[in-house]
Amino acid sequence: GGGERVELTLFLYSYFPWGMGRNAKLYPEPLKFDPTRWIPFKQPSPYEFPVFQAGPRSCLGEKMAIFEIKVAICSILQKFTIRIAPEEVSKITYSVNLTMSIDNGEKPPRLWTTLQPRF
């Protein structure tokens, strides 16, 4: 079957923990191994580490939203097979970043796919 043509747009946000851990403003002599810098332990500000989130805009429903998207994705994957559109395969390259991401020269990167019903 031909399936349904669907455009997939990827939005990439930068998160650079390697650089954050080497920030001399946060950690004097960041490359020096010094376990005593954590003694006595002081709870870091929630603004120092992005994983902790902070401020009035942190999401109260984050866990529910993640659960809902997992359910939606599982529902789609149970009913459809997702394939890269044949004309897209030759365009795909990979960017060299912290993680290897698809890069087809478009900004933002778009990847055309087809959904084929499972039988």
All heavy atoms as an XYZ file, in Angstrom:
969
protein
N       0.819     -1.187      0.000
C       0.000      0.000      0.000
C       0.861      1.248      0.000
O       1.979      1.256      0.480
N       0.304      2.316     -0.559
C       1.017      3.586     -0.641
C       1.139      4.306      0.682
O       2.085      5.025      0.923
N       0.151      4.114      1.549
C       0.223      4.785      2.837
C      -0.124      6.256      2.736
O      -0.418      6.786      1.676
N      -0.073      6.935      3.831
C      -0.372      8.356      3.942
C       0.931      9.118      4.112
O       1.767      8.729      4.907
C      -1.268      8.569      5.166
C      -1.727      9.976      5.382
C      -2.994     10.303      4.636
O      -3.731      9.371      4.256
O      -3.229     11.495      4.432
N       1.125     10.213      3.381
C       2.349     11.005      3.472
C       2.209     11.990      4.631
O       1.248     12.746      4.699
C       2.579     11.743      2.165
C       3.907     12.405      2.090
C       4.093     13.021      0.714
N       5.226     13.879      0.736
C       6.322     13.697      0.035
N       6.405     12.668     -0.774
N       7.321     14.528      0.105
N       3.189     11.981      5.540
C       3.153     12.818      6.734
C       4.486     13.536      6.862
O       5.538     12.932      6.716
C       2.919     11.954      8.001
C       2.935     12.815      9.249
C       1.611     11.190      7.889
N       4.455     14.849      7.132
C       5.683     15.616      7.324
C       6.070     15.569      8.799
O       5.247     15.802      9.674
C       5.475     17.076      6.911
C       6.701     17.925      7.149
C       6.485     19.389      6.809
O       5.411     19.742      6.317
O       7.407     20.170      7.063
N       7.328     15.255      9.066
C       7.848     15.223     10.425
C       8.846     16.363     10.562
O       9.848     16.398      9.849
C       8.534     13.882     10.702
C       9.220     13.726     12.048
C       8.192     13.762     13.168
C       9.979     12.419     12.098
N       8.563     17.331     11.411
C       9.455     18.456     11.627
C      10.190     18.246     12.944
O       9.571     17.957     13.956
C       8.670     19.779     11.675
O       7.958     19.926     10.449
C       9.599     20.957     11.856
N      11.510     18.383     12.917
C      12.315     18.194     14.117
C      12.749     19.548     14.667
O      13.271     20.377     13.929
C      13.558     17.358     13.796
C      13.309     16.002     13.144
C      14.632     15.369     12.753
C      12.550     15.102     14.087
N      12.526     19.781     15.934
C      12.999     20.986     16.593
C      14.106     20.575     17.545
O      13.922     19.688     18.369
C      11.867     21.673     17.373
C      10.796     22.222     16.492
C       9.652     21.500     16.245
C      10.955     23.458     15.883
C       8.669     21.997     15.414
C       9.989     23.969     15.051
C       8.838     23.235     14.812
N      15.248     21.190     17.417
C      16.393     20.823     18.239
C      16.720     21.948     19.205
O      16.785     23.118     18.823
C      17.603     20.528     17.351
C      17.385     19.443     16.307
C      18.606     19.336     15.411
C      17.099     18.122     16.964
N      16.903     21.610     20.455
C      17.278     22.573     21.476
C      18.625     22.161     22.041
O      18.881     20.978     22.225
C      16.230     22.617     22.592
C      14.897     23.109     22.098
C      13.929     22.214     21.667
C      14.628     24.462     22.017
C      12.711     22.656     21.191
C      13.419     24.915     21.543
C      12.468     24.009     21.128
O      11.275     24.465     20.660
N      19.462     23.116     22.315
C      20.796     22.798     22.809
C      20.781     22.629     24.323
O      20.188     23.416     25.042
C      21.775     23.911     22.441
O      21.933     23.953     21.056
N      21.444     21.609     24.773
C      21.656     21.333     26.186
C      23.085     20.836     26.269
O      23.433     19.838     25.637
C      20.653     20.283     26.656
C      20.965     19.714     28.014
C      21.012     20.521     29.137
C      21.209     18.367     28.167
C      21.289     19.999     30.375
C      21.488     17.824     29.403
C      21.526     18.654     30.503
O      21.805     18.127     31.727
N      23.937     21.531     26.997
C      25.362     21.260     26.957
C      25.911     21.023     28.358
O      26.609     21.868     28.923
C      26.048     22.442     26.271
C      27.468     22.183     25.869
C      27.863     21.002     25.273
C      28.425     23.147     26.089
C      29.172     20.780     24.900
C      29.743     22.944     25.723
C      30.111     21.755     25.123
N      25.612     19.863     28.966
C      26.061     19.613     30.343
C      27.574     19.556     30.477
O      28.113     19.929     31.502
C      25.415     18.277     30.699
C      25.086     17.640     29.410
C      24.851     18.754     28.428
N      28.283     19.090     29.442
C      29.740     19.027     29.501
C      30.306     20.429     29.724
O      31.166     20.640     30.570
C      30.286     18.426     28.207
C      31.770     18.217     28.204
C      32.431     17.108     28.656
C      32.773     19.111     27.730
N      33.782     17.267     28.489
C      34.016     18.506     27.922
C      32.746     20.378     27.179
C      35.211     19.101     27.572
C      33.928     20.971     26.817
C      35.148     20.338     27.016
N      29.828     21.405     28.976
C      30.301     22.782     29.115
C      29.846     23.416     30.419
O      30.580     24.188     31.034
N      28.633     23.092     30.859
C      28.130     23.666     32.110
C      28.973     23.214     33.295
O      29.231     23.987     34.211
C      26.671     23.265     32.315
C      25.746     23.904     31.299
S      24.081     23.226     31.346
C      23.599     23.601     33.000
N      29.421     21.960     33.278
C      30.235     21.440     34.374
C      31.647     21.995     34.384
O      32.383     21.811     35.347
N      32.027     22.664     33.322
C      33.373     23.246     33.230
C      33.334     24.773     33.256
O      34.296     25.428     32.880
C      34.052     22.740     31.952
C      34.472     21.296     32.107
C      34.652     20.606     30.774
N      35.098     19.235     30.942
C      34.318     18.224     31.305
N      33.061     18.434     31.559
N      34.802     17.010     31.429
N      32.238     25.319     33.709
C      32.070     26.765     33.782
C      32.773     27.292     35.041
O      32.347     27.020     36.161
C      30.582     27.104     33.812
C      30.313     28.581     33.775
O      31.179     29.400     34.057
N      29.088     28.931     33.433
N      33.826     28.057     34.856
C      34.617     28.571     35.986
C      33.808     29.538     36.861
O      34.146     29.726     38.033
C      35.879     29.256     35.471
N      32.761     30.134     36.324
C      31.914     31.010     37.149
C      31.131     30.201     38.173
O      30.880     30.662     39.278
C      30.944     31.796     36.261
C      31.623     32.838     35.409
C      30.605     33.559     34.557
C      31.296     34.544     33.632
N      30.344     35.198     32.733
N      30.750     28.988     37.804
C      30.020     28.124     38.739
C      30.961     27.308     39.616
O      30.687     27.074     40.788
C      29.107     27.158     37.975
C      27.908     27.753     37.270
C      27.188     26.682     36.453
C      26.956     28.370     38.279
N      32.060     26.840     39.008
C      32.990     25.958     39.708
C      34.409     26.466     39.538
O      35.025     26.250     38.494
C      32.886     24.532     39.143
C      31.472     24.027     39.111
C      30.777     23.931     37.913
C      30.819     23.659     40.275
C      29.476     23.474     37.877
C      29.518     23.207     40.247
C      28.859     23.114     39.045
O      27.565     22.673     39.011
N      34.970     27.127     40.558
C      36.363     27.578     40.450
C      37.277     26.381     40.160
O      37.087     25.305     40.707
C      36.658     28.175     41.823
C      35.313     28.518     42.394
C      34.365     27.494     41.831
N      38.220     26.595     39.278
C      39.129     25.525     38.828
C      38.329     24.280     38.426
O      38.482     23.209     39.006
C      40.137     25.176     39.922
C      41.049     26.337     40.309
C      42.068     25.910     41.342
O      43.047     25.243     40.948
O      41.857     26.224     42.522
N      37.484     24.398     37.426
C      36.571     23.309     37.086
C      37.251     22.026     36.616
O      36.676     20.952     36.766
C      35.712     23.905     35.969
C      36.546     24.981     35.382
C      37.367     25.523     36.513
N      38.463     22.098     36.092
C      39.126     20.888     35.607
C      39.904     20.163     36.689
O      40.400     19.057     36.476
C      40.051     21.232     34.426
C      39.334     21.829     33.210
C      40.329     22.140     32.105
C      38.240     20.918     32.711
N      40.011     20.784     37.857
C      40.740     20.163     38.967
C      39.818     19.181     39.702
O      38.684     19.508     40.031
C      41.212     21.248     39.932
C      41.932     20.721     41.144
C      42.321     21.856     42.084
C      42.934     21.317     43.345
N      43.091     22.361     44.354
N      40.321     17.958     39.932
C      39.566     16.989     40.715
C      39.664     17.382     42.179
O      40.738     17.343     42.780
C      40.126     15.575     40.505
C      39.414     14.542     41.333
C      38.133     14.128     40.996
C      40.024     13.993     42.447
C      37.471     13.183     41.765
C      39.375     13.050     43.226
C      38.094     12.634     42.880
N      38.558     17.831     42.749
C      38.562     18.324     44.121
C      37.244     17.957     44.807
O      36.305     18.743     44.844
C      38.758     19.838     44.138
C      38.819     20.395     45.547
O      38.947     19.604     46.509
O      38.721     21.624     45.681
N      37.155     16.730     45.352
C      35.912     16.318     46.010
C      35.553     17.184     47.218
O      34.389     17.265     47.589
C      36.181     14.885     46.455
C      37.436     14.461     45.807
C      38.147     15.684     45.345
N      36.530     17.876     47.789
C      36.237     18.696     48.976
C      35.370     19.902     48.635
O      34.791     20.508     49.530
C      37.536     19.180     49.645
O      38.276     19.967     48.716
C      38.372     18.006     50.127
N      35.250     20.241     47.341
C      34.389     21.374     46.980
C      32.930     21.088     47.323
O      32.117     21.985     47.373
C      34.555     21.758     45.515
C      33.897     20.835     44.522
C      33.979     21.319     43.081
N      35.289     21.078     42.530
C      35.913     21.906     41.696
N      35.347     22.998     41.286
N      37.110     21.623     41.249
N      32.583     19.817     47.522
C      31.203     19.447     47.835
C      31.000     19.207     49.338
O      29.943     18.760     49.750
C      30.814     18.192     47.061
C      30.996     18.362     45.594
C      31.971     17.810     44.816
C      30.220     19.181     44.721
N      31.833     18.218     43.522
C      30.766     19.065     43.428
C      29.112     20.005     44.899
C      30.248     19.726     42.334
C      28.594     20.665     43.800
C      29.152     20.519     42.537
N      32.019     19.498     50.141
C      31.922     19.288     51.593
C      31.976     20.638     52.285
O      32.912     21.390     52.074
C      33.065     18.376     52.089
C      32.995     17.030     51.375
C      33.008     18.204     53.596
C      34.184     16.138     51.639
N      31.044     20.993     53.135
C      29.795     20.267     53.378
C      28.860     20.422     52.184
O      28.893     21.433     51.476
C      29.219     20.935     54.616
C      29.723     22.344     54.545
C      31.086     22.250     53.890
N      28.018     19.408     51.971
C      27.116     19.432     50.827
C      26.094     20.540     50.989
O      25.460     20.681     52.027
C      26.398     18.090     50.668
C      25.438     18.093     49.512
C      25.905     18.049     48.213
C      24.076     18.166     49.731
C      25.034     18.067     47.142
C      23.193     18.189     48.665
C      23.668     18.135     47.367
N      25.957     21.332     49.948
C      24.954     22.397     49.918
C      24.074     22.124     48.705
O      24.570     21.939     47.601
C      25.649     23.755     49.772
C      24.712     24.918     49.646
C      25.500     26.216     49.389
C      24.601     27.249     48.781
N      24.824     27.544     47.402
N      22.783     22.053     48.931
C      21.846     21.803     47.831
C      22.032     22.871     46.756
O      21.963     24.057     47.051
C      20.411     21.842     48.361
C      19.360     21.561     47.315
C      19.370     20.117     46.860
O      19.657     19.214     47.616
N      19.052     19.906     45.603
N      22.319     22.464     45.511
C      22.505     23.468     44.457
C      21.197     24.176     44.131
O      20.121     23.631     44.329
C      22.993     22.650     43.270
C      22.548     21.267     43.535
C      22.469     21.114     45.018
N      21.327     25.371     43.629
C      20.156     26.122     43.181
C      19.506     25.358     42.028
O      20.204     24.820     41.169
C      20.600     27.505     42.697
O      19.613     28.069     41.866
N      18.179     25.311     41.987
C      17.530     24.616     40.870
C      17.812     25.272     39.519
O      17.576     24.679     38.482
C      16.051     24.660     41.222
C      15.901     25.685     42.270
C      17.232     25.832     42.943
N      18.339     26.497     39.535
C      18.672     27.179     38.282
C      20.040     26.759     37.740
O      20.380     27.063     36.619
C      18.652     28.697     38.480
C      17.271     29.211     38.795
C      16.861     29.401     40.109
C      16.368     29.497     37.781
C      15.594     29.864     40.402
C      15.108     29.965     38.053
C      14.718     30.133     39.374
O      13.461     30.589     39.652
N      20.855     26.075     38.552
C      22.188     25.670     38.114
C      22.159     24.471     37.185
O      23.044     24.311     36.358
C      23.069     25.338     39.323
C      23.526     26.554     40.088
C      24.459     26.169     41.206
O      25.545     25.634     40.920
O      24.104     26.404     42.371
N      21.198     23.601     37.362
C      21.122     22.381     36.575
C      19.783     22.326     35.854
O      18.741     22.280     36.486
C      21.260     21.146     37.470
C      22.547     21.100     38.226
C      22.575     21.362     39.582
C      23.733     20.802     37.575
C      23.767     21.321     40.282
C      24.929     20.752     38.269
C      24.945     21.021     39.625
N      19.778     22.280     34.514
C      18.520     22.260     33.772
C      17.618     21.078     34.117
O      16.417     21.164     33.987
C      18.959     22.176     32.315
C      20.361     22.625     32.292
C      20.932     22.319     33.632
N      18.204     19.962     34.567
C      17.377     18.798     34.877
C      16.452     19.045     36.063
O      15.435     18.383     36.185
C      18.247     17.555     35.144
C      19.010     17.148     33.914
C      19.196     17.782     36.303
N      16.794     20.007     36.917
C      15.952     20.274     38.074
C      14.788     21.208     37.759
O      13.812     21.222     38.480
C      16.780     20.865     39.226
C      17.761     19.889     39.797
C      19.117     20.161     39.761
C      17.334     18.709     40.365
C      20.019     19.270     40.288
C      18.228     17.806     40.897
C      19.580     18.088     40.857
N      14.896     21.998     36.723
C      13.875     22.979     36.357
C      13.577     23.892     37.547
O      13.726     23.502     38.683
C      12.597     22.315     35.871
C      12.794     21.477     34.639
C      13.290     22.289     33.464
O      12.797     23.353     33.182
N      14.291     21.781     32.777
N      13.172     25.088     37.249
C      12.902     26.035     38.322
C      12.096     27.196     37.792
O      11.947     27.379     36.588
C      14.222     26.553     38.901
N      11.603     27.982     38.704
C      10.926     29.205     38.321
C       9.439     29.026     38.072
O       8.903     27.923     38.123
N       8.780     30.129     37.801
C       7.331     30.096     37.646
C       6.868     29.352     36.394
O       5.711     29.016     36.264
C       6.957     31.574     37.568
C       8.189     32.262     37.090
C       9.332     31.472     37.654
N       7.779     29.087     35.467
C       7.376     28.445     34.218
C       7.659     26.942     34.189
O       7.485     26.302     33.176
C       8.090     29.112     33.041
C       7.843     30.590     32.965
C       7.102     30.947     31.701
N       7.035     32.369     31.486
C       6.096     33.152     31.967
N       5.156     32.652     32.735
N       6.082     34.439     31.705
N       8.124     26.379     35.316
C       8.344     24.926     35.308
C       6.987     24.234     35.201
O       5.975     24.712     35.694
C       9.104     24.475     36.549
O       8.335     24.696     37.701
N       6.979     23.115     34.552
C       5.736     22.444     34.191
C       5.237     21.543     35.309
O       5.887     20.562     35.656
C       5.946     21.641     32.917
S       4.473     20.785     32.381
N       4.065     21.853     35.839
C       3.474     21.020     36.882
C       2.952     19.707     36.312
O       2.882     18.709     37.007
C       2.326     21.770     37.566
C       2.717     23.045     38.311
C       1.469     23.747     38.836
C       3.657     22.720     39.448
N       2.586     19.704     35.052
C       2.022     18.510     34.434
C       3.000     17.734     33.581
O       2.594     16.970     32.715
N       4.293     17.924     33.826
C       5.311     17.280     32.986
C       5.155     15.763     32.947
O       5.178     15.159     31.881
C       6.701     17.652     33.467
C       7.809     17.003     32.683
C       9.185     17.352     33.211
O       9.291     17.974     34.282
O      10.158     16.986     32.538
N       4.979     15.132     34.097
C       4.882     13.667     34.132
C       3.641     13.181     33.387
O       3.683     12.190     32.659
C       4.883     13.167     35.572
C       6.232     13.311     36.223
C       6.247     12.767     37.621
C       7.631     12.981     38.221
N       7.727     12.484     39.571
N       2.532     13.902     33.541
C       1.316     13.526     32.837
C       1.487     13.711     31.329
O       1.061     12.870     30.536
C       0.137     14.362     33.347
C      -1.167     14.025     32.709
S      -1.654     12.347     33.105
C      -3.178     12.233     32.235
N       2.134     14.798     30.909
C       2.341     15.057     29.488
C       3.226     13.983     28.865
O       2.954     13.501     27.759
C       2.959     16.439     29.292
N       4.277     13.584     29.558
C       5.164     12.538     29.048
C       4.413     11.210     28.948
O       4.532     10.485     27.962
C       6.434     12.414     29.918
C       7.301     13.659     29.707
C       7.204     11.138     29.602
C       8.485     13.752     30.627
N       3.599     10.904     29.947
C       2.798      9.685     29.914
C       1.834      9.706     28.723
O       1.691      8.718     28.003
C       2.022      9.518     31.223
C       1.114      8.335     31.232
C       1.629      7.054     31.356
C      -0.257      8.503     31.105
C       0.792      5.960     31.348
C      -1.098      7.404     31.094
C      -0.580      6.134     31.219
N       1.167     10.853     28.499
C       0.212     10.963     27.394
C       0.887     10.782     26.038
O       0.336     10.113     25.158
C      -0.498     12.308     27.439
C      -1.513     12.409     28.550
C      -2.139     13.784     28.659
O      -1.576     14.770     28.128
O      -3.207     13.876     29.280
N       2.071     11.355     25.852
C       2.742     11.205     24.563
C       3.201      9.760     24.368
O       3.164      9.236     23.244
C       3.897     12.219     24.375
C       4.321     12.296     22.904
C       5.094     11.879     25.219
C       3.317     12.836     21.970
N       3.595      9.079     25.431
C       3.965      7.664     25.318
C       2.765      6.827     24.890
O       2.882      5.943     24.040
C       4.521      7.147     26.643
C       5.914      7.653     26.963
C       6.370      7.132     28.317
C       7.745      7.629     28.674
N       8.185      7.141     29.991
N       1.605      7.099     25.467
C       0.388      6.376     25.098
C       0.038      6.652     23.638
O      -0.296      5.734     22.884
C      -0.788      6.754     26.033
C      -2.111      6.212     25.499
C      -0.527      6.235     27.435
N       0.136      7.918     23.210
C      -0.183      8.278     21.825
C       0.763      7.591     20.849
O       0.331      7.039     19.825
C      -0.125      9.794     21.654
N       2.066      7.602     21.151
C       3.047      6.961     20.269
C       2.804      5.456     20.200
O       2.827      4.864     19.114
C       4.481      7.284     20.717
C       4.784      8.761     20.437
C       5.494      6.385     20.036
C       6.077      9.256     21.037
N       2.543      4.827     21.346
C       2.268      3.386     21.351
C       1.022      3.071     20.523
O       1.002      2.086     19.778
C       2.087      2.876     22.780
S       3.626      2.793     23.701
N       0.010      3.901     20.635
C      -1.221      3.707     19.868
C      -0.948      3.797     18.367
O      -1.432      2.974     17.582
C      -2.246      4.754     20.296
O      -3.382      4.691     19.492
N      -0.160      4.788     17.955
C       0.181      4.937     16.538
C       1.006      3.756     16.056
O       0.752      3.189     14.990
C       0.928      6.268     16.298
C      -0.028      7.443     16.497
C       1.557      6.319     14.913
C       0.649      8.798     16.558
N       2.001      3.350     16.845
C       2.881      2.252     16.436
C       2.161      0.904     16.389
O       2.557      0.014     15.648
C       4.108      2.176     17.347
C       5.084      3.344     17.223
C       6.207      3.207     18.247
C       5.646      3.449     15.819
N       1.096      0.754     17.188
C       0.320     -0.478     17.135
C      -0.489     -0.571     15.845
O      -0.726     -1.653     15.332
C      -0.641     -0.564     18.323
C       0.036     -0.898     19.626
C      -0.929     -0.865     20.795
O      -2.000     -0.271     20.728
N      -0.526     -1.505     21.884
N      -0.893      0.581     15.311
C      -1.786      0.591     14.154
C      -1.090      0.855     12.820
O      -1.655      0.567     11.770
C      -2.875      1.650     14.367
C      -3.760      1.337     15.553
C      -4.749      2.437     15.816
C      -5.557      2.088     17.075
N      -6.407      3.156     17.504
N       0.114      1.433     12.864
C       0.785      1.822     11.631
C       2.258      1.410     11.646
O       2.890      1.345     12.692
C       0.726      3.341     11.426
C      -0.663      3.875     11.254
C      -1.361      4.373     12.338
C      -1.263      3.889      9.999
C      -2.651      4.872     12.187
C      -2.538      4.393      9.839
C      -3.239      4.880     10.934
N       2.794      1.213     10.445
C       4.229      1.075     10.250
C       4.705      2.403      9.680
O       4.114      2.907      8.722
C       4.546     -0.061      9.251
O       4.055     -1.280      9.800
C       6.041     -0.177      9.008
N       5.740      2.985     10.263
C       6.254      4.273      9.806
C       7.514      4.014      8.988
O       8.436      3.345      9.450
C       6.561      5.202     10.998
C       5.294      5.440     11.812
C       7.165      6.516     10.511
C       5.516      6.198     13.093
N       7.529      4.540      7.776
C       8.683      4.372      6.899
C       9.121      5.727      6.359
O       8.302      6.616      6.166
C       8.337      3.475      5.715
C       7.975      2.060      6.080
C       8.130      1.165      4.877
N       7.632     -0.164      4.871
C       7.603     -1.075      5.806
N       8.030     -0.816      6.947
N       7.139     -2.279      5.635
N      10.412      5.856      6.109
C      10.928      7.071      5.465
C      10.460      7.054      4.022
O      10.554      6.028      3.354
C      12.467      7.124      5.541
C      12.924      7.201      6.998
C      13.008      8.297      4.744
C      14.414      7.073      7.179
N       9.957      8.188      3.544
C       9.521      8.276      2.155
C      10.702      7.957      1.243
O      11.822      8.415      1.489
C       8.970      9.662      1.859
N      10.487      7.149      0.189
C      11.599      6.699     -0.670
C      12.454      7.833     -1.221
O      13.674      7.714     -1.302
C      10.890      5.935     -1.796
C       9.577      5.533     -1.227
C       9.209      6.589     -0.222
N      11.839      8.966     -1.571
C      12.618     10.070     -2.139
C      13.478     10.790     -1.096
O      14.366     11.566     -1.442
C      11.692     11.078     -2.852
C      10.721     11.794     -1.954
C       9.405     11.060     -1.719
O       9.274      9.875     -2.065
O       8.499     11.697     -1.154
N      13.264     10.507      0.179
C      14.022     11.151      1.255
C      15.304     10.410      1.603
O      16.233     10.985      2.150
C      13.157     11.261      2.522
C      12.002     12.215      2.404
C      12.452     13.649      2.326
O      13.215     14.095      3.202
O      12.045     14.334      1.378
N      15.357      9.124      1.328
C      16.471      8.284      1.774
C      17.815      8.821      1.293
O      18.781      8.890      2.060
C      16.262      6.819      1.316
C      17.485      5.976      1.629
C      15.029      6.242      1.977
N      17.898      9.253      0.045
C      19.184      9.719     -0.496
C      19.607     11.071      0.075
O      20.770     11.443     -0.001
C      19.106      9.812     -2.022
O      18.132     10.774     -2.398
N      18.690     11.826      0.685
C      18.996     13.157      1.227
C      19.572     13.108      2.644
O      20.125     14.079      3.126
C      17.731     14.014      1.279
C      17.113     14.303     -0.050
C      15.836     15.113      0.191
C      15.025     15.301     -1.051
N      13.768     15.989     -0.761
N      19.423     11.982      3.318
C      19.745     11.926      4.747
C      21.248     11.856      4.975
O      21.952     11.031      4.417
C      19.059     10.729      5.417
C      17.547     10.932      5.365
C      19.532     10.555      6.852
C      16.769      9.760      5.880
N      21.737     12.762      5.803
C      23.095     12.718      6.334
C      22.960     12.914      7.839
O      21.862     13.080      8.354
C      23.990     13.827      5.736
O      23.418     15.089      6.072
C      24.122     13.698      4.233
N      24.063     12.916      8.531
C      24.012     13.084      9.981
C      24.887     14.253     10.382
O      25.983     14.446      9.866
C      24.464     11.798     10.685
C      23.514     10.659     10.411
C      23.751      9.775      9.376
C      22.365     10.511     11.159
C      22.871      8.748      9.097
C      21.472      9.497     10.897
C      21.726      8.613      9.867
O      20.845      7.616      9.609
N      24.382     15.054     11.328
C      25.152     16.196     11.808
C      26.110     15.730     12.899
O      25.872     14.744     13.574
C      24.217     17.274     12.350
O      23.493     16.774     13.451
N      27.198     16.454     13.062
C      28.184     16.118     14.082
C      27.945     17.054     15.262
O      28.310     18.224     15.237
C      29.619     16.284     13.523
C      30.641     15.927     14.582
C      29.791     15.428     12.286
N      27.262     16.557     16.251
C      26.928     17.312     17.460
C      27.183     16.429     18.665
O      27.776     15.361     18.550
C      25.457     17.743     17.427
C      25.196     18.840     16.434
O      25.985     19.761     16.303
N      24.091     18.744     15.718
N      26.677     16.870     19.797
C      26.766     16.059     21.003
C      26.074     14.721     20.777
O      26.543     13.674     21.191
C      26.128     16.806     22.180
C      26.233     16.152     23.537
C      27.694     15.992     23.934
C      25.497     16.984     24.579
N      24.936     14.752     20.079
C      24.261     13.534     19.650
C      24.191     13.563     18.133
O      24.142     14.622     17.526
C      22.841     13.443     20.227
O      22.105     14.581     19.804
C      22.873     13.371     21.745
N      24.196     12.404     17.516
C      24.157     12.337     16.058
C      22.705     12.522     15.608
O      21.855     11.683     15.882
C      24.689     10.997     15.570
C      24.834     10.953     14.066
S      25.193      9.323     13.426
C      26.854      9.072     13.907
N      22.407     13.633     14.946
C      21.058     13.936     14.508
C      20.959     13.867     12.998
O      21.935     14.091     12.291
C      20.671     15.347     14.960
O      20.801     15.468     16.348
N      19.756     13.593     12.520
C      19.521     13.594     11.081
C      19.641     15.020     10.565
O      19.148     15.961     11.178
C      18.135     13.019     10.764
C      18.134     11.520     11.041
C      17.721     13.313      9.335
C      16.803     10.862     10.805
N      20.309     15.179      9.432
C      20.470     16.486      8.810
C      20.286     16.315      7.311
O      21.061     15.630      6.666
C      21.859     17.056      9.114
C      22.049     18.447      8.551
O      21.066     19.084      8.137
O      23.203     18.899      8.516
N      19.230     16.902      6.775
C      19.011     16.800      5.333
C      19.170     18.151      4.646
O      18.702     18.357      3.538
C      17.646     16.193      5.025
C      16.500     17.040      5.523
O      16.718     18.037      6.206
N      15.287     16.660      5.201
N      19.819     19.093      5.307
C      20.083     20.403      4.716
C      18.979     21.412      4.932
O      19.154     22.588      4.659
N      17.821     21.004      5.406
C      16.719     21.934      5.661
C      16.801     22.446      7.089
O      17.258     21.763      7.983
C      15.372     21.235      5.438
C      15.143     20.813      4.012
C      13.761     20.196      3.832
O      12.823     20.604      4.536
O      13.639     19.310      2.983
N      16.361     23.673      7.291
C      16.335     24.267      8.631
C      14.918     24.703      8.936
O      14.400     25.575      8.268
C      17.286     25.460      8.729
C      18.729     25.112      8.457
C      19.288     24.195      9.501
C      20.727     23.866      9.176
N      21.184     22.607      9.570
N      14.241     24.139      9.924
C      14.649     22.980     10.722
C      14.603     21.720      9.869
O      13.889     21.678      8.866
C      13.601     22.932     11.834
C      12.384     23.556     11.256
C      12.896     24.609     10.300
N      15.344     20.687     10.277
C      15.354     19.450      9.491
C      13.945     18.859      9.392
O      13.225     18.803     10.380
C      16.265     18.524     10.288
C      17.064     19.415     11.154
C      16.213     20.615     11.430
N      13.552     18.469      8.192
C      12.257     17.826      7.979
C      12.506     16.465      7.366
O      13.354     16.313      6.504
C      11.396     18.664      7.044
C      10.949     19.934      7.683
C       9.866     20.584      6.843
N       9.359     21.726      7.570
C       9.503     22.979      7.166
N      10.112     23.250      6.049
N       9.016     23.958      7.887
N      11.736     15.512      7.787
C      11.862     14.159      7.283
C      10.472     13.678      6.895
O       9.599     13.532      7.740
C      12.459     13.249      8.353
C      12.692     11.799      7.976
C      13.705     11.703      6.846
C      13.179     11.026      9.179
N      10.256     13.472      5.605
C       8.965     12.976      5.142
C       8.880     11.485      5.385
O       9.805     10.738      5.094
C       8.776     13.283      3.658
C       8.494     14.721      3.409
C       9.404     15.687      3.070
C       7.241     15.372      3.499
N       8.776     16.898      2.940
C       7.447     16.739      3.195
C       5.954     14.956      3.809
C       6.418     17.676      3.192
C       4.928     15.886      3.809
C       5.160     17.216      3.515
N       7.752     11.091      5.941
C       7.524      9.674      6.238
C       6.184      9.252      5.678
O       5.370     10.078      5.281
C       7.533      9.419      7.753
O       6.498     10.180      8.353
C       8.869      9.769      8.377
N       5.973      7.961      5.626
C       4.654      7.424      5.266
C       4.179      6.551      6.395
O       4.971      5.901      7.081
C       4.710      6.603      3.955
O       5.608      5.520      4.140
C       5.162      7.442      2.784
N       2.870      6.566      6.613
C       2.236      5.687      7.589
C       1.496      4.627      6.798
O       0.649      4.940      5.959
C       1.242      6.448      8.470
C       1.817      7.512      9.397
C       0.698      8.209     10.146
C       2.774      6.891     10.385
N       1.800      3.358      7.076
C       1.119      2.282      6.398
C       0.362      1.468      7.439
O       0.971      1.035      8.429
C       2.113      1.408      5.648
C       2.835      2.184      4.557
C       3.919      1.395      3.879
O       4.453      0.453      4.458
N       4.260      1.775      2.665
N      -0.948      1.308      7.243
C      -1.718      0.542      8.226
C      -1.183     -0.865      8.384
O      -0.777     -1.504      7.419
C      -3.132      0.516      7.624
C      -3.169      1.626      6.637
C      -1.761      1.780      6.134
N      -1.143     -1.337      9.630
C      -0.756     -2.727      9.897
C      -1.986     -3.593      9.684
O      -3.095     -3.213     10.008
C      -0.270     -2.886     11.332
C       1.023     -2.190     11.604
C       1.435     -2.414     13.061
N       2.606     -1.666     13.371
C       3.818     -2.209     13.473
N       3.971     -3.501     13.315
N       4.862     -1.469     13.757
N      -1.751     -4.780      9.152
C      -2.882     -5.691      8.934
C      -2.729     -6.910      9.791
O      -1.746     -7.367     10.141
C      -2.988     -6.096      7.463
C      -3.289     -4.912      6.581
C      -2.294     -4.310      5.827
C      -4.561     -4.383      6.528
C      -2.559     -3.240      5.011
C      -4.837     -3.302      5.712
C      -3.851     -2.730      4.958
